[in-house]
Amino acid sequence: MLARFLKAAAFAAPLLLVQPVLAKDPPPAKPPAAAPAATPPAPAAEAPAAKGGKEPSAGQMAARERQKKCGAEWRGLADAQKVSRGPKWPQFWSKCNKRLKGGDKA
């Protein structure tokens, strides 16, 4: 049994020694240094244009603002109030959106 272990170790030792040589990506010598920030970060107004290619329309921006306001109201309600009122988020959003748009213009 000991003889088999020694034979296996004799065969495995050269493989363990040449493993770093055979590796596809050698480990880096030192971690890359953080480059100093040469350019300031882009303003928030330019970020959506860079991601999607075109800016949202005025109507889309207004809808997003209404959704944020309604979401804040929804999160402000206690769980007990949500249960007692009955509507889930889609129904709450629909009513809140109509209210913020100005009545029955929905």
Secondary structure, DSSP 8 states (H G I E B T S, - for coil): -HHHHHHHHHHHHHHHHHHHHH-SS---SS--------S----TTTHHHHHHSS---HHHHHHHHHHHHHHHHHHHS-HHHHHHH---HHHHHHHHHHHHHTSTT-
